[in-house]
Amino acid sequence: MKILDKDLKKGVIKLVPETTDDIWILYTIISEGDIVIAKTTREVKGDDGSAGRRVPMTLAVRVKHVEFQQFTERLRVRGIVVVGPERYGVKGHYHTLNIDIGSVITIVKEHWPRYILKRIERSCVRRRIILLIALDYDETAIAVITHQGFNTLFEEHSHLSGKESGSYEEELRKYLEKIANTIHKYIGKYRVEALIIGSPGYLKHRLGNLVKEKVGDIRIYYDTVSTGGVSGVYELSRRDVVKKVLIDLEIGKAQYVLDEFLKLLSKNDSLIAYGVKEVAEAVEYNAVDKLVVSERYLKHEDDELRKFVEEIVEKAFKKGADIVIAPYNSSVERQVDSLGGLIAILRYPLKLYRRGELGN
């Protein structure tokens, strides 16, 4: 993410999303009631009632709905136009802004919670490192995802003998071993969080198994591409699997805290809090170490509840808690929802008045 301008006294931040991850972050921080300003096009009919034409313009909309399209690198922000060219009479009408990688977007909030500002700051300096590997029996390329697309780190041609030769299997094994060793090196060098391996057939799984033997615990995703090498990497980079990985990594952070929470729930429930009221109480005592909040609660249709949850998360962040958002409609979010929308792991035991009902 790149911040172009910031005036928190006026509640304004102007920025540019540079990766799919940035688009996802914008989805989680833009809320109903915010004002979003961006360039767009809108169909305008002629004065004589002639067929409409699409006219470029800059519009400010008060947000009603935000949609993250998992099959594109796009965010759709729908709302009512509050500022626009007078001559087109668009004010007061609904409009949808399409926010893509590279779009300039201005967000206006009545209040910017500190945890959201910190999340934007982190996105400006830290990139999730994901390796793309595309291979076939002729060539392999390894690349790292960047905001410009991808950067090729390694290319290798197999020079395999024909399948009828007695040395074919041994040559193939050495070819895959070399690739696996190279991946192992890059995982350590770049602190890689996930791999996406693509190939025309089973070769991707054979390589993935070799990597697991060398590395152990790392997320590996598989997809089918028509060819190996740089062309295969390009094909892989345009696939939906890249977006799935980014969402899964966010879910993974929430799942880790949830697993720890569930262990404590059965062993020492004085070190946990759950539900809006309990977590709010724990925050007041400065007892919260880790907090997972359901994204559904941060975008809740009940304004009073949503604002109260935002206040809880903001206070927890100011007091040093690690905040994790459970992505909308994920299995983690559904579990957190069943526990009242918020779960917390505490720094020290705290006797909370349990009301006998989850979420109260």
N, C-alpha and C positions, 0 to 999 in steps of 0.2 A: 504494500500500500504506500502511496505517496501523498503526503499532506501538502496541499498548495497554500492553504490559508486557514487560520484558526482565530476566532474571536469569541471566547467563551462567555464574555459579558453579554454578548448578543445571542449566544447559543448557536453560533455558526461554525461549521467545519466544512472546508472544501477539500476534496480529495480525489484521487484517481486509483481505482482498483487495478492491480497489475497481474494478478493470478486468479485462478478459479477459487483458491482458498480465500482471497480477498472478497470475492463475490459472496461466498458463503458467510464470511464475517459480517458484511453489510446486511445480509438477510437477517442475521441474529440481532443486529443493533437498531435497525429501522423499525419503529413502532407506529401503531395507529395514532394519528394526531400530529406526528412530526410533519414538517414541511420539507419536501425534496425538490430541488431545482436542477434541471438538466436540459440539454438540447434534445429535441425530438422532432417528429414530423406529425402533421395532423391534416386530415382531409378537409378541404375547404371548398364549398360550392361557389360558383360564380354569382355575381349580383343578379344576373338574368335567369338564375335557376339552372344554368348549364351544369354538365357533369363535373363532379368535384375533382380536385387535384391535391396532391400531398404537398404541403408547404412546410419548409423547415422553420422552426421557431424555438425559443427557450421558454419553458413553462415552469411554474412553481405549483405543486399540488400538495394539498393536505391529505396525508396518507390514510387510506381506508383498508388496504389489503396489500400484503407483500408476498410474492411467490418466487421461490427458488426453483428454476427449471433444471432438473437433474440431467436432462438430455441435451442441454446446451450450456454454454458458459454465459448465462444471462439471468438477470434479476428483473422481475416485472413488478413495478410499483404503481398501484392503481389508487387514484384519489380524485378529489374535486379541485379543479383549477382555481387558484386564488390570485395568481398574477400571470398575465399573458398579454399579447398584443391586442389593444382595444379594437382595432379595425376588423378583427376576425370574430369578435364576440364569444370568446371561449371561456371567459370567467364564469364560474358557477357550474360548468359542465364537467362530467367525468372524463378522465384521460388516463392512459397507461403509459408510463415511462419505461423504456427498455434500457437497462443498465448492463453494458458489456465490459469486458476487460478493456481498459484504455479510456472509458467514458469519464468525463469530468462531471462530478456530482457534488452538490452542496446540500448538506443536511442541517436543518434547523430544529433544535430541541429546546423546550422550556428549561430543561436541566440535563446536563450530561453527567451520568454517574461515573465515579472515578474508575470503577472496574471496566467500564466500556472504553474510557479514554486509554487505560493501560493496555487493553486488548488491541486497540488501534496502533498504539506506539510499538507494541511487540511485533505487529504485522509489518511495520516499517523496517525493522532491523533483523527479523528472523524469518528464514524460509524453511518450510518443511522440506527435507531432502528426500526425494523419491527417485529411485533409479528405474529407467526403462531399459529392458534388454529384449532385443529382437534377434532371433536366430533361426537358421535353417541348416541344411547339410552343407551349404556352400560358404556362408558368411554370418558374422555376428557383429552387432554394434551395441555398445552400452552408452547410455546418455543420462544426464541429470536434468530434471525439469527446472526451467528458469522462467522468469516473467516474460521473456521474449520467445518462449517456446521450449526448446531444449538445447543443451550443449553436449556434443558428442565427446565422450571421454576415451573411447576405446573402439577399435575396429580390428577384426581378425578374419582371415580367409582360412578355410579348413584344409584345402589341398588334399582331400580324402581320395584314396584309391577307389576303384570301382567296387561295388558290393560283392562281386564274385571273387575278389582277391582275398587271400587268407589273412591279410593284415588290416582289413577294413574295420573290424570291431575294435581292435586295439587302437587304431588311429582315431576313431570316433571317441573312444574313452579319453584319450589324451587331449583331444580338442575340447571336450566338455570340461575336463579337469582344469585346463588352462583358463577357461572362461570363469569357472567357479572360483578359482584362486584370485582372479582379477576382481571379481565381485566382492570377495572377502576383504581384499585390500581397500576397496573404495568404501565399504561399509564402515571400516575403522577410521579411515581418513576423513570422511565427510559426515560421520554420525548419521548414517542413512536410517530413516524410519520405516521404509517399506520398499519392496521390489515389485515391479510389474513385468512379468516375463511373457513374451508372445512368440509363437512359432506356428507353422502350418499344421503340425501334428502333435504327437506325444512328446517330442523333443523338449518342450518347455518344462514338462513335469520331471523328466529325467534330470535336467539341469537343476531344477528347484530342489530335488532330493539331495543332490550333491552339495548345494549351498547350505541346506539345513544341517547336513553332517558336519560342515566346517564351522558354521556360525551359530547354530542352535536356534534360539528364539528370535525370529524376525518375521514380520508380516510379509507373505508372498501372495501375490494375486496373479492369475493366469488369464490370458486371452488368446484368441486365434488371430494371426495375421497371415497375409498371403505370401510374405517373403521375409527374409532376415535382413541384417545390415541396416544402414541409415534409412532406407526406404521403409523398412519394417518399423523402425522407431517412430518415424513420422506418422505412419498409419496408427500405431499404438497410441501416440500422444493425442490423437483426435477421438479416441474411443471413450465411451461412457465410464469405463473402468477407472479412469483417472479421477473423475468426480467422486466415484464410489469410495476410492481410497481416502480422499480428503475428508469425506464425511465419517468414514470408519475410524480414522485416526482421532477425530474429535470424540466419537462414541467410546473409543478405547480408554481415553482419559477418565471419562465418567464411569465406565465399567470398573476400572481399577478401584476407584473410591467406593463404588457400590459394593463390590466384593468384600472390601475391608469392613464396610458398614455392617453387612450381613453376618460376618464372623463375630463382630462385637455384639450384635443383636442377640445372639444365642449364648454369649459368654459373659459379657460385661456391659449391660445396656446403660450404665451410668456414664459411659464414654461416648454416647451417641445422642442425637436429637433428631426428631422427624416431625414433619408437619409445620405449617406456617407459625402457629403460636409457640410451639416448643423451640423451634429454631430461633425465633425472635427473642425469646427469653434467654437462650444460650448466648446469643450475640451481645445482649445487654451486659451479661456477666464476662464478656471478653473471653469466652471459653471455646469458640469455634476455630478449629485448625483447618479443616477442609469442608467445603460446602458445595453440594451439587444441587442445582436448581433446574427444574423442568422448563424447557423453552416455552411450553404451553402456558405456564404461569407468568412468564415475562411478557407474553402477548395475550393475556387473558382478556375476555370481553367485559369482565367486571372491572371497571376502572378503579374502584376503591381497592379491590384485592390486588390488582396489578401494581398499583402505586405502592401499596404496603410491602409487597414482595420486593420491588425495586429498592425500597428504603432498607429492608433487611440485608439484601445483597450488598448495597453500598456501604452500610455500617460495618458489615463483616469484612469487606475489602479494606476499609480504612483501618481496621484493627488487625490487619495482617493475615487474614484468612486466605487460603488458596481457593479461588472460585472456578468452578467447572460448570458449563452449561450442557445439559443433556439434550442432544439434537431432537427436534420435533419428529414425532412418530417413529422413533427408534425403540428397540426393545428396552434399552436402559431408561428412556424417558417414561415408558409405560410402567416400569417398576417403581420409578421415583414418584410418578403420579399416584400409584396405589399406596404410597407412604406419605401422601399429603403434599406432594409437589416440591418439597425441599428435604434433603437429608444432610446431616452434619456429623463429622467426627470431631470429638472434643479434645482440647489440650489437657484437660484434667477432669476427674469425675465430678459430675454435677447432678444433684438429685432434682429431677424435674417432676412436676406433678403430671403424671400420665392420666389422661382423661378416659382411657379405655376404648378410644375410637381413633383409628388412624386418620391423620389429617386435621385433628382438632387440637 
